[in-house]
């Protein structure tokens, strides 16, 4: 099974849960963070795939493939100094 097919199966499983529970998944706010740097992750509809060097914030904390130390320090400097 390819990476894209695996992601589609996972999204279908989440949708099945949402249908049963009444929960909703806002795909426009979802981001795929590939952890394997050498494997290409295909674009899946409206779900954004982070590329190398890009970061995303979750609860105010930056996440990405590479070290986010610099991004975190810059964010703290901007907020407190």
Chimera marker file (.cmm) of the C-alpha trace (Angstrom):
<marker_set name="trace">
<marker id="1" x="0.000" y="0.000" z="0.000" r="1" g="1" b="0" radius="0.5"/>
<marker id="2" x="1.432" y="3.380" z="-0.967" r="1" g="1" b="0" radius="0.5"/>
<marker id="3" x="1.714" y="6.335" z="1.352" r="1" g="1" b="0" radius="0.5"/>
<marker id="4" x="-1.222" y="8.134" z="-0.249" r="1" g="1" b="0" radius="0.5"/>
<marker id="5" x="-3.465" y="5.069" z="-0.037" r="1" g="1" b="0" radius="0.5"/>
<marker id="6" x="-2.569" y="4.666" z="3.648" r="1" g="1" b="0" radius="0.5"/>
<marker id="7" x="-3.457" y="8.276" z="4.372" r="1" g="1" b="0" radius="0.5"/>
<marker id="8" x="-6.739" y="7.943" z="2.492" r="1" g="1" b="0" radius="0.5"/>
<marker id="9" x="-7.600" y="4.847" z="4.553" r="1" g="1" b="0" radius="0.5"/>
<marker id="10" x="-6.808" y="6.728" z="7.775" r="1" g="1" b="0" radius="0.5"/>
<marker id="11" x="-8.968" y="9.682" z="6.730" r="1" g="1" b="0" radius="0.5"/>
<marker id="12" x="-11.819" y="7.308" z="5.894" r="1" g="1" b="0" radius="0.5"/>
<marker id="13" x="-11.500" y="5.723" z="9.344" r="1" g="1" b="0" radius="0.5"/>
<marker id="14" x="-11.595" y="9.139" z="11.020" r="1" g="1" b="0" radius="0.5"/>
<marker id="15" x="-14.630" y="10.072" z="8.910" r="1" g="1" b="0" radius="0.5"/>
<marker id="16" x="-16.370" y="6.861" z="9.998" r="1" g="1" b="0" radius="0.5"/>
<marker id="17" x="-15.727" y="7.820" z="13.633" r="1" g="1" b="0" radius="0.5"/>
<marker id="18" x="-16.987" y="11.362" z="13.005" r="1" g="1" b="0" radius="0.5"/>
<marker id="19" x="-20.160" y="10.068" z="11.349" r="1" g="1" b="0" radius="0.5"/>
<marker id="20" x="-20.897" y="7.863" z="14.345" r="1" g="1" b="0" radius="0.5"/>
<marker id="21" x="-19.982" y="10.342" z="17.070" r="1" g="1" b="0" radius="0.5"/>
<marker id="22" x="-21.182" y="13.595" z="15.554" r="1" g="1" b="0" radius="0.5"/>
<marker id="23" x="-17.643" y="15.008" z="15.647" r="1" g="1" b="0" radius="0.5"/>
<marker id="24" x="-16.338" y="17.030" z="12.710" r="1" g="1" b="0" radius="0.5"/>
<marker id="25" x="-12.863" y="17.152" z="11.206" r="1" g="1" b="0" radius="0.5"/>
<marker id="26" x="-11.925" y="20.462" z="9.591" r="1" g="1" b="0" radius="0.5"/>
<marker id="27" x="-9.555" y="19.304" z="6.849" r="1" g="1" b="0" radius="0.5"/>
<marker id="28" x="-8.682" y="22.900" z="5.964" r="1" g="1" b="0" radius="0.5"/>
<marker id="29" x="-6.952" y="23.133" z="9.356" r="1" g="1" b="0" radius="0.5"/>
<marker id="30" x="-5.220" y="19.745" z="9.089" r="1" g="1" b="0" radius="0.5"/>
<marker id="31" x="-1.543" y="19.384" z="8.222" r="1" g="1" b="0" radius="0.5"/>
<marker id="32" x="0.506" y="16.289" z="7.423" r="1" g="1" b="0" radius="0.5"/>
<marker id="33" x="3.956" y="16.361" z="9.027" r="1" g="1" b="0" radius="0.5"/>
<marker id="34" x="6.069" y="13.745" z="7.201" r="1" g="1" b="0" radius="0.5"/>
<marker id="35" x="8.634" y="12.280" z="9.576" r="1" g="1" b="0" radius="0.5"/>
<marker id="36" x="10.622" y="10.409" z="6.917" r="1" g="1" b="0" radius="0.5"/>
<marker id="37" x="12.689" y="13.021" z="5.083" r="1" g="1" b="0" radius="0.5"/>
<marker id="38" x="13.444" y="10.917" z="2.012" r="1" g="1" b="0" radius="0.5"/>
<marker id="39" x="9.912" y="9.715" z="1.289" r="1" g="1" b="0" radius="0.5"/>
<marker id="40" x="7.641" y="11.952" z="-0.743" r="1" g="1" b="0" radius="0.5"/>
<marker id="41" x="4.120" y="12.327" z="0.605" r="1" g="1" b="0" radius="0.5"/>
<marker id="42" x="1.492" y="12.982" z="-2.068" r="1" g="1" b="0" radius="0.5"/>
<marker id="43" x="-0.925" y="15.868" z="-1.726" r="1" g="1" b="0" radius="0.5"/>
<marker id="44" x="-4.326" y="14.674" z="-0.521" r="1" g="1" b="0" radius="0.5"/>
<marker id="45" x="-7.115" y="17.004" z="-1.531" r="1" g="1" b="0" radius="0.5"/>
<marker id="46" x="-7.259" y="20.000" z="0.777" r="1" g="1" b="0" radius="0.5"/>
<marker id="47" x="-4.904" y="18.526" z="3.403" r="1" g="1" b="0" radius="0.5"/>
<marker id="48" x="-1.656" y="20.492" z="3.383" r="1" g="1" b="0" radius="0.5"/>
<marker id="49" x="1.616" y="18.524" z="3.461" r="1" g="1" b="0" radius="0.5"/>
<marker id="50" x="4.510" y="20.303" z="5.182" r="1" g="1" b="0" radius="0.5"/>
<marker id="51" x="7.683" y="20.477" z="3.140" r="1" g="1" b="0" radius="0.5"/>
<marker id="52" x="11.242" y="20.520" z="4.442" r="1" g="1" b="0" radius="0.5"/>
<marker id="53" x="11.962" y="23.682" z="6.351" r="1" g="1" b="0" radius="0.5"/>
<marker id="54" x="8.303" y="24.484" z="6.951" r="1" g="1" b="0" radius="0.5"/>
<marker id="55" x="6.838" y="24.526" z="10.431" r="1" g="1" b="0" radius="0.5"/>
<marker id="56" x="3.340" y="24.491" z="11.842" r="1" g="1" b="0" radius="0.5"/>
<marker id="57" x="2.198" y="25.649" z="15.267" r="1" g="1" b="0" radius="0.5"/>
<marker id="58" x="0.142" y="23.416" z="17.515" r="1" g="1" b="0" radius="0.5"/>
<marker id="59" x="-0.983" y="24.975" z="20.799" r="1" g="1" b="0" radius="0.5"/>
<marker id="60" x="1.594" y="27.707" z="20.202" r="1" g="1" b="0" radius="0.5"/>
<marker id="61" x="4.544" y="25.322" z="19.783" r="1" g="1" b="0" radius="0.5"/>
<marker id="62" x="6.257" y="25.049" z="16.369" r="1" g="1" b="0" radius="0.5"/>
<marker id="63" x="6.676" y="21.575" z="14.848" r="1" g="1" b="0" radius="0.5"/>
<marker id="64" x="8.598" y="20.551" z="11.738" r="1" g="1" b="0" radius="0.5"/>
<marker id="65" x="10.999" y="17.996" z="10.253" r="1" g="1" b="0" radius="0.5"/>
<marker id="66" x="14.073" y="19.985" z="11.136" r="1" g="1" b="0" radius="0.5"/>
<marker id="67" x="14.992" y="21.421" z="14.499" r="1" g="1" b="0" radius="0.5"/>
<marker id="68" x="12.545" y="24.100" z="15.535" r="1" g="1" b="0" radius="0.5"/>
<marker id="69" x="14.774" y="25.555" z="18.248" r="1" g="1" b="0" radius="0.5"/>
<marker id="70" x="15.441" y="28.754" z="16.297" r="1" g="1" b="0" radius="0.5"/>
<marker id="71" x="11.758" y="29.259" z="15.454" r="1" g="1" b="0" radius="0.5"/>
<marker id="72" x="10.834" y="28.706" z="19.099" r="1" g="1" b="0" radius="0.5"/>
<marker id="73" x="13.455" y="31.187" z="20.333" r="1" g="1" b="0" radius="0.5"/>
<marker id="74" x="12.362" y="33.819" z="17.798" r="1" g="1" b="0" radius="0.5"/>
<marker id="75" x="8.749" y="33.377" z="18.861" r="1" g="1" b="0" radius="0.5"/>
<marker id="76" x="9.663" y="33.779" z="22.539" r="1" g="1" b="0" radius="0.5"/>
<marker id="77" x="11.776" y="36.866" z="21.778" r="1" g="1" b="0" radius="0.5"/>
<marker id="78" x="8.901" y="38.415" z="19.841" r="1" g="1" b="0" radius="0.5"/>
<marker id="79" x="6.457" y="37.767" z="22.690" r="1" g="1" b="0" radius="0.5"/>
<marker id="80" x="8.562" y="38.770" z="25.680" r="1" g="1" b="0" radius="0.5"/>
<marker id="81" x="11.250" y="41.234" z="24.557" r="1" g="1" b="0" radius="0.5"/>
<link id1="1" id2="2" r="1" g="1" b="0" radius="0.2"/>
<link id1="2" id2="3" r="1" g="1" b="0" radius="0.2"/>
<link id1="3" id2="4" r="1" g="1" b="0" radius="0.2"/>
<link id1="4" id2="5" r="1" g="1" b="0" radius="0.2"/>
<link id1="5" id2="6" r="1" g="1" b="0" radius="0.2"/>
<link id1="6" id2="7" r="1" g="1" b="0" radius="0.2"/>
<link id1="7" id2="8" r="1" g="1" b="0" radius="0.2"/>
<link id1="8" id2="9" r="1" g="1" b="0" radius="0.2"/>
<link id1="9" id2="10" r="1" g="1" b="0" radius="0.2"/>
<link id1="10" id2="11" r="1" g="1" b="0" radius="0.2"/>
<link id1="11" id2="12" r="1" g="1" b="0" radius="0.2"/>
<link id1="12" id2="13" r="1" g="1" b="0" radius="0.2"/>
<link id1="13" id2="14" r="1" g="1" b="0" radius="0.2"/>
<link id1="14" id2="15" r="1" g="1" b="0" radius="0.2"/>
<link id1="15" id2="16" r="1" g="1" b="0" radius="0.2"/>
<link id1="16" id2="17" r="1" g="1" b="0" radius="0.2"/>
<link id1="17" id2="18" r="1" g="1" b="0" radius="0.2"/>
<link id1="18" id2="19" r="1" g="1" b="0" radius="0.2"/>
<link id1="19" id2="20" r="1" g="1" b="0" radius="0.2"/>
<link id1="20" id2="21" r="1" g="1" b="0" radius="0.2"/>
<link id1="21" id2="22" r="1" g="1" b="0" radius="0.2"/>
<link id1="22" id2="23" r="1" g="1" b="0" radius="0.2"/>
<link id1="23" id2="24" r="1" g="1" b="0" radius="0.2"/>
<link id1="24" id2="25" r="1" g="1" b="0" radius="0.2"/>
<link id1="25" id2="26" r="1" g="1" b="0" radius="0.2"/>
<link id1="26" id2="27" r="1" g="1" b="0" radius="0.2"/>
<link id1="27" id2="28" r="1" g="1" b="0" radius="0.2"/>
<link id1="28" id2="29" r="1" g="1" b="0" radius="0.2"/>
<link id1="29" id2="30" r="1" g="1" b="0" radius="0.2"/>
<link id1="30" id2="31" r="1" g="1" b="0" radius="0.2"/>
<link id1="31" id2="32" r="1" g="1" b="0" radius="0.2"/>
<link id1="32" id2="33" r="1" g="1" b="0" radius="0.2"/>
<link id1="33" id2="34" r="1" g="1" b="0" radius="0.2"/>
<link id1="34" id2="35" r="1" g="1" b="0" radius="0.2"/>
<link id1="35" id2="36" r="1" g="1" b="0" radius="0.2"/>
<link id1="36" id2="37" r="1" g="1" b="0" radius="0.2"/>
<link id1="37" id2="38" r="1" g="1" b="0" radius="0.2"/>
<link id1="38" id2="39" r="1" g="1" b="0" radius="0.2"/>
<link id1="39" id2="40" r="1" g="1" b="0" radius="0.2"/>
<link id1="40" id2="41" r="1" g="1" b="0" radius="0.2"/>
<link id1="41" id2="42" r="1" g="1" b="0" radius="0.2"/>
<link id1="42" id2="43" r="1" g="1" b="0" radius="0.2"/>
<link id1="43" id2="44" r="1" g="1" b="0" radius="0.2"/>
<link id1="44" id2="45" r="1" g="1" b="0" radius="0.2"/>
<link id1="45" id2="46" r="1" g="1" b="0" radius="0.2"/>
<link id1="46" id2="47" r="1" g="1" b="0" radius="0.2"/>
<link id1="47" id2="48" r="1" g="1" b="0" radius="0.2"/>
<link id1="48" id2="49" r="1" g="1" b="0" radius="0.2"/>
<link id1="49" id2="50" r="1" g="1" b="0" radius="0.2"/>
<link id1="50" id2="51" r="1" g="1" b="0" radius="0.2"/>
<link id1="51" id2="52" r="1" g="1" b="0" radius="0.2"/>
<link id1="52" id2="53" r="1" g="1" b="0" radius="0.2"/>
<link id1="53" id2="54" r="1" g="1" b="0" radius="0.2"/>
<link id1="54" id2="55" r="1" g="1" b="0" radius="0.2"/>
<link id1="55" id2="56" r="1" g="1" b="0" radius="0.2"/>
<link id1="56" id2="57" r="1" g="1" b="0" radius="0.2"/>
<link id1="57" id2="58" r="1" g="1" b="0" radius="0.2"/>
<link id1="58" id2="59" r="1" g="1" b="0" radius="0.2"/>
<link id1="59" id2="60" r="1" g="1" b="0" radius="0.2"/>
<link id1="60" id2="61" r="1" g="1" b="0" radius="0.2"/>
<link id1="61" id2="62" r="1" g="1" b="0" radius="0.2"/>
<link id1="62" id2="63" r="1" g="1" b="0" radius="0.2"/>
<link id1="63" id2="64" r="1" g="1" b="0" radius="0.2"/>
<link id1="64" id2="65" r="1" g="1" b="0" radius="0.2"/>
<link id1="65" id2="66" r="1" g="1" b="0" radius="0.2"/>
<link id1="66" id2="67" r="1" g="1" b="0" radius="0.2"/>
<link id1="67" id2="68" r="1" g="1" b="0" radius="0.2"/>
<link id1="68" id2="69" r="1" g="1" b="0" radius="0.2"/>
<link id1="69" id2="70" r="1" g="1" b="0" radius="0.2"/>
<link id1="70" id2="71" r="1" g="1" b="0" radius="0.2"/>
<link id1="71" id2="72" r="1" g="1" b="0" radius="0.2"/>
<link id1="72" id2="73" r="1" g="1" b="0" radius="0.2"/>
<link id1="73" id2="74" r="1" g="1" b="0" radius="0.2"/>
<link id1="74" id2="75" r="1" g="1" b="0" radius="0.2"/>
<link id1="75" id2="76" r="1" g="1" b="0" radius="0.2"/>
<link id1="76" id2="77" r="1" g="1" b="0" radius="0.2"/>
<link id1="77" id2="78" r="1" g="1" b="0" radius="0.2"/>
<link id1="78" id2="79" r="1" g="1" b="0" radius="0.2"/>
<link id1="79" id2="80" r="1" g="1" b="0" radius="0.2"/>
<link id1="80" id2="81" r="1" g="1" b="0" radius="0.2"/>
</marker_set>
